[in-house]
Amino acid sequence: MALLVIASCQLMVVLDITIVNIALPDIQRSLDFSTTSLSWVVNAYTLTFGGLLLLGGRTGDILGRRRVFIFGILLFVLASLLGGLAQNEAQLLGARALQGVGGAIASPTALALISTTFSEGPERNRAFGVFAGVSAGGGAIGLLAGGILVEWLNWRWVLFVNVPIGLLIALATPRWIKESERHAGHFDIAGALTSTVGMVLLVYGFIRAAQDGWRDALTLASFAAAVVVLAVFILVERRSSQPITPLHMFADRNRAGTYGMMLSLAAAIFGMFFFLTLFTQNVLDFSPLATGFAFLPVSAVIAVGAGLASRFLPVFGPKPFMVVGGILAAAGLAWLTLTDVHSTYAGSVLGPILVFSLGMGMEFVSLTLMALSNVSNEETGAASGLLNATQQVGGSLGLSILVTMFGTASANEAEKQIPQFLAQATPVERLRFQRTGELPPPWADEVLTAGVSAAFIMAAIFALIAALIAVVVIQVRPSDLERLKGGMGPGGPV
């Protein structure tokens, strides 16, 4: 029951990233977002989530993980309610940012509760397998749930649905989860703020470049400010006695490699969900519900990959699954680059996402176990927070880079399509184009498809980078295999 409560929280937090994805076309029409600025509906959540995860993990260590877990869930519930009631772009983005704060408090605490609730060995391996499967598969479940809610109700319910679920989790937590031991320490507020602000500036720079070009003054200023703020963040962390980002955790090559892999893979999976959702609804003309069902196989295959990894990790170790998982993910994304306006779901989408999902299922279990190996109980919150932070920051930063690729490629394609449109358009269509600046189908489909294909090229590169890191950096020691089997490590019982 404790695992059910913890996994339900993680499912709600992860699901919220993609359940909103399915509603993006409706949100765009309702609140007048542009295609590039639409990515902020995702990034407003993931940036505050990723930027504050480490502070959330530290808060659980100091104040007690169960107490902090419940507070994070309730804050997430409040933000979801406000987001569902939003009447304009600013209100929705503000609510999404607040959701990220709640998720940043609850999610790392949930992962740390697994480390302290289940004994290391097969029991904890199974618990991590469930947690990783939920983390990876929750994205696809969110797309299906979002499709149902948007189709039968409206886009606001993709946010309202969190309210009853979150309240049930908050009520069940005191019954099934024991409070953890509290550890002395202080909060690194300066580190949390500088890391979050620095990443927001960096992401804004990439998205601004997609809209206004790389020579735009504000684009360059954003990148420059991001470098300065992130440099200040590193200085703050080096001088802090209890930093929000324990830099010594990067001294272990396996853990450092794991974090680098998570950055790359998160960029790939965020991009896959974001752009494939736009493609299926705008080019293939799928309804929100049909789009949700189109992604349903992702959850099943991720579960298969996670199950295989959980079962055979004690035998082969995590490295083979890291390498093969990255290669499969890259192959699936490379396959998606072949989509065009004449593509079909069965012929061009289903196969690639199945290959991609199998690889990601293998990756998430392996990465989770490797990131938390050889970590003391006092630092499990910080270690789990750092893993989640790299996932969310990598997703936000990667998505902004992919949006830049999308913007450049779609702008180039638009230059080719506009003369063809003007040559065939009626006077009414020309007038509408002059007023809105937007091409109608089928010319708009050509533009969108060109941008999506370019984004998938970059996403495939990200996945391939993860596989290369696994090959070059990760080294599995005999003691690591003993630990996975629940045996004796070099320092005694583990």
Disulfide bonds with the S-S distance in Angstrom:
none
